[in-house]
């Protein structure tokens, strides 16, 4: 399995995904999505990371949670 990407919270707003398409979240929406991911079960966090292929803003949020929870799937 691929390793989680490690990004800072600041990279969420105004960054682009790996495919090159612009993907941005303003600070309020980034905080809302971060909170939603933080409240998911361990299994759901891993599922979100896998569904995104480990790329993009949501994958970065999931990877951050995986690191905080010491999840290594």
Secondary structure, 3 states (H helix, E strand, C coil): CCCCCCCCHHHCCCCECCCCCECCCCHHHHHHHHHHHHCCCHHHHHHHHHHCCCCCHHHHHHHHHHHHCCCCC
